[in-house]
Amino acid sequence: MREIKKKRERQACKICHKKSYYISQHGLCKDCMMEKIKLARCQIKSKTGPIYDKWKQNLIAGLEKLEAPI
């Protein structure tokens, strides 16, 4: 006996509220996800902005963890 697949439900994106079958685990459609990636890349490249600050803070914390004696 063949199993019947249930049709995937369309969900709305958190940013643009566009309905799509493919939503990321953060609730974003593909277009909004790409925009966020471009924004993050620009901030890290220009070394300004909140995404860069968070990245730098986590990098320093990771390096300090490596230097700490066990």
C-alpha positions, 0 to 999 in steps of 0.5 A, a space after each residue: 500500500 502506498 503512503 499518501 504524502 501530505 501537501 506542505 503548508 505555505 508559511 509567511 515570511 517574518 519580514 515581507 509576509 510573503 507566503 512560501 513553501 520554503 521558509 528557513 528555520 528563522 522564518 525568512 523566505 529566500 529573498 529576505 534571507 539573501 538580503 540579510 546575508 548581503 547586509 552582513 557581508 557589507 558590514 563585515 567588509 566595511 568594518 562598521 555596524 552591529 553585525 560587525 561589532 557582534 562578530 568582533 566581540 565573539 572573535 575576541 572571546 574565542 581567542 581569549 578562550 584559546 589562550 586560557 589555561 586548562 
